[in-house]
Amino acid sequence: MSKIIGHLPASKFLEELRRYQKGSVSRRHFLGVTGLGLATAVMSSAVPGLRPRKAYAALSGTVNFTTWPSYFAQENLDNFTKDTGVKINVAVFGSNEEMLAKLQAGSTGWDVFVPTNYTISTYHELGLIDPLDLARLPNYDAAQVDDRFKGEGIIGGSTYAVPKDWGTTGFVYNSKSAAEKPTTWKEFWDLAQKEWTGRVMVHDYQLTTIGNALKYFGYSFNSNDEKELADAEKLMLAAKPHLFGINSDYKPSLAAGDAWASVCWTGDAVQLQRDQPEFVYVLAKEGGEIWTDYYAIPKGGQNVDAAYALIDYLLQPPNNVKEGIAHGYPICDKRAISMMPKELLDNPVLYPAAEALAPLEFGAAATLVNPLRAEIMARFKAA
């Protein structure tokens, strides 16, 4: 007689277990079919993500989650609260400079935040984040992440942040409103001052706005050269009277038709195209930015246990897939990538061809704290 586990023969139980491990079935299906109800501690350690409610028993209160606009799956946050009883308070920021200034000012109340790759070394140097205890993140498997998307979260052999997703910074335009079909940053900035006057937006974010003005001249996206920055500022000031707006939350204006084009991140382009396929996303021929965003816990977080639980919950491969589908950014975990819908994996906005990625640059840490860049952005916004 075959051994019975739950109410299934062992062979059937193992079959269902393998399906769950591969992400082919949900946790609810697995627990229901096997009759286990709440998973045992042994099963929890054997199957990352199969976390019993009793593991959440000590959690309470609210976890303060600081992130970017339209950058999470509400379903995951709702389910986390349902499973744990912990409420989630979401705060949205428009730039890494804002995040840094807020953390430096102290008393943020943040528990989890989402920094971009080039900022993490600065947070470390300023003592604003502590190393993560990876034992408390059983769903994070570094072996499942490409080295280029995890390296900047590791400092001195310790992991300070784990990758959330990655993307690119290009520009988007409405092909129904605009007759032109630009493919370069030079064309983007020139159109902003001529045929597209009053219809173009740029980020309220010095790295991307200054960086892509630098690309107009063929300079590095990360340049801190004074002459090159002066050229970029001259271009930005010339374009300023012609712009529709300076805002990192630009999708509402584009969707409404008030703006025709904007500097744009990967996922925002995907989200726009879902409802309005006439939007075209461009990775400019001169290059631009490639980036990785991370999950991190700031020093002095108020609800550290819930912070770890939330990060680990979002990194469960099935939940990670929900994140990618919701926000339209390419996720980093190979286990979750294998579960993504084919139409997203085949989408060149999410996963551009290698030749389109080749000229892109990861942001450099020195740009975050360069006072000249901050001054240029301030003058640009005040002009």
N, C-alpha and C positions, 0 to 999 in steps of 0.2 A: 504494500500500500504506500502510495506516495505521501511524503510529509506534507502537512497542511500548515500554511502560514496565513494568519487572519482567517479568511474563509476560502482561500484558494490553494490549489496544489502548488508545491514549491516551484515547479516549472513555469506555471502561469504567473506566479508572483514575480519571478525573475524576469519574465518577458515584460510585464508591466513596469517593473523597476527600470529596465533598460530603456523603455519608451519614455519614461519620465526623465531619465538622465540625459537623453538626447533632445529633450524639449518637445517631443512629439505630442505629449498630453500634458494637461494642466495638473497642478498640485491637487486641486479639488477632485479631478477625475481619478488620480492615483489613489488618494486616500479613500474615495468612495468605492472604487472597484475592489481594492484590497481589504476593505473593511477595517483598516487600522484606526480610522478616526484621527486622533492626534498622533503624529509620528513620535516614535520613541527617541530618546537621546542618541542611541546607537545609530538609528536610521538617519537622524539629523546630521551626524558627523560623516556618514557614508555618502549622503546625497546633499551637497551644498544647496541651500535654498529651501530644503524641506524642514523649515524651522517650526518647532511646536509652539503653540500659544504660551505654554508655561515659560518659555525662554523670554517672552515679552512681559512676564508678570510684573517685573520690577520697574517697567517703564511707566512714565506718567508725565503729565504736564504738556508743554508745548515745545516743539522744535522749530527754531527760527531758521529758515532756509533762504539764503540770499543768492540770487541767480540773475539771468538775463531775460529779456522779454520773450514770451512765447517759447519757452525752453524746457518744458517738462510735460509729461502726460498726467493730466489731472486724475485719470483713472487710477494710476499708481499711488498718487498721494491720498486719494480717498480710501483706497484699499489698505494702505498702511495705517491710516487712522482707525479703520474698521478692525484691523487685526491687532493693533496695539493699544488703542485708546488714546494715543498721543496725537494731539492736534498739530497741524503744520501751518505756520505763518510764513507766507512767501513775500519777500521783498525783492523788487526788481531794480537793477542799476543799469546805467547806460555805458559805463566805461570802467576799465581797470583803474584809472586814476581816481575815480570816485571811490571805488572800493578801498584803495590804499589809503586815501585821505581819511575815510571813515574809520578804518582800523587803527590808524595812527592816533586819531583823536580819542580812542578808547571807549569803553562802555557801549559797544555796539549791540550786545545781546545776541549776536549771531551764534548759531550752533554749527551750521554747515554753510559753506559758500563755494562758489564756482569760479576760481581764478583761471586765467589763461596762462599758457606755458611760460611765457617770458617774464611773468611777475613772481614766480614762486621763489626764485633765488633771493629776490629783494625781501619778500615776506620772511624768509629764513634769516637773512642778515639782520633784519630789524627785530627779530625775536617775536614775530607776530603769529607764528604757527609752530606747533610741536610735531615731532615724528608721529606717524600713525602706528597704532598697534595692529599689524596685519592679522594677528590671530583673531581679532574681533571683526574681520572682514572675510569670512570664509568663502564668499562668492567672488572675491577678487583673485584671479589667477594670472600672475604676471606673464606666465609662459604663453598665454593666449592673446597677448597684446604685442603688436609690432614695436620694436625698440624705439623708433622715432616718435611714437606717441606716448611713451612713458618715461623717457630719459630725464626730462627736466623736473619730474616729480621726485627724483632720487638725488639726494645731496649727501656726500660723504658716506655713501653706503646705506643711508636711512631713507625710507620712503615718507615724504611729507605730503604727498597728494597722489591720488590714483586717477587715471584717465576716465573721463566721462564720454567724450566724443571728439571728433575733429572736423575740420572744414576749411574752406577757403574764403577769401574776401575778394569779390569782383564787383561788377555793377550789373544792375538789372534795368531794362527799359521796356516800355509798353509798345509793342510793334504795331498796334492798331492806331495809336495816337501819333507815333513818330515814324516818319518815312525813312529816316536814316538807319543804317545798320552798323554802328560802330564796333570795332574790334580792339581798340587800343585806349589807353588812358589819355593820350593826346587828343583823340577824337572826343572822348567823354567830356574833358574840360573845355575844349573848343566849342562843342555843341551847347554846353551849359551857358556860354556867353553869347551864343548866336541863335540858331534855330530853336533851341530848347530853353530859351531864356524864361525865367519864372516857373520852370517845371522840374527843376533838378534839386535833389537833396543830397547832402553829405552827412557823415556821422558827426555826432557831438563827441568825438573821440580822437585825440591827437594822433595815435599810432596809425590809424587807417586813413584819416583825412590828410595829414601831412605826408604819410608814406606814399599814398597814391598820387599826390601832387609831385612828390619827388620822382615817381616813375614817369611822369610827363617828360622829364628831361633825360630819362635813361639812368638816373641815379639809383643807388640802393634804396630799397624800401626802408631800411634801418639807418640811413645816413644821419650822422650827427655833425657832419662837416658844416661849418658856419656859412660858407658861401653857397653850398647846395641848399641848405635850409632857407637862406635868404631868397634864392630863386623860387623855392616852393611857396614861401610866404607871399611873394609878389604875385604869383599865379592865383593863390587863394584869395587875396584881396581884390584882384581884378575880377574874379568870378563872384565875389560876395553879393554885389548889388543885383545879380542875375539869378540868384538861387531862390528856390521856393522855401527852403528851410534847412536848418542844421539840427538834426535830431537822429538819435540812434534807434528810435522806435518809428520807423518810416513807413511800415506796411499800411497803416490805415490811410495815409495820404495817397499812396500809390493805388490801393484797392479802390478808393473813391474816385480816382481819376484826376485829383487835384495836382498831383505830381506825375510826371511821365517816367522819371528815371532816378536812380539813387545808387550810391555806394551800397553794397549789399553782401550779407553773409549767406552761405550755402542754404541753410535751412529756411531762411526767410524767402528765398527764391522758390524753393520747393513748395512752401505754404501758399505763396501767391499763385503759383502755376496750377494748384489744385482747383481753384475756383476760376482763374482767369489764365488759360493757357497761352494767351497772347504775350505774357511776360517772357522775355528772353534774358537768360543769365549769361554773362560774358566773363571769362577769365582772360584778361587783357594780354595781348601778345608780349608786352614788355615785362610781364611778371606781376608781382603783388605778394599777397600774404597767404601762407598756409599756417594753421594753428591747431593746437589741442587745448581743450578745456578740461579741467580736473575737478574732482571733489576734494575738499580740504576742511579741516576743523581748526578754527582760529584758537589761539591761546586764550584761556579764560572763558571758554564756552560754558553756557549755563546748564545745558542738558546733554552732557557728553555721551551718556549711554544711549539716549535716543538718537543722537547724531550718528553714531556708529551703526545703529540699527537701520536708520533711514538710508545711509549710503549702501549698506550691504543689501538692503531690500531692492534698491534701484539697480544694483549690479546683478541680481538674479537674472540669468539669461532670458527667460520669458518676459520679465519686466523690462529688461534692457531693450528688448525688441519693441515693446510698447512705446518706450521712450523714442526710439529712432523713428517709428512710424508717425508718432504724434508731432515731433518737432522738425523732422526732415533733415537731420544732420547724420553723417555716417558715424556709426558706433565703432568702438575699438576692439571689443572682445570677439575673437574668432568663433566662439561657441554661439554667441548671439547672432553674429553675421550670417552663419549658416542657416539660421531660422528666419531671416528676413524675407519678405515677399520679393519674388523675382523682379517685379517691375521697379522696385526701389534699387535693387542691386544693379539693374541695367540702366538706371537713370544717370546720364553723364554729369548732371549737376552734383549729385552726391558722390559719384565715383568717376572723376574725370580721367581721361586717357593720360598715360604716363608723360607724354610730351607736353600736355597742358600743365601738369604739375611741376615739370622740370625747372622753369624759371622762377617759381615761387620761393619766398623766404619765410622762415619762422621768425617771429618778432624777437628782437634782441633786448636783453634786460636793461642795457644802458639807455634805451629810449624812454623807459618808464620814469626815470629820475633825472632826465636832462632838463634843467630849468629853462634853457633856450626854447626847447619844444613847447613847454608849458606856456611861456610868454607869447610865442607865435600863435598858439591856439587861442589864448585870451585876447590878443589883438584882433584876430580874425573874427571872433564872435562879437567883439565890441564895435567893430567897424560899421 
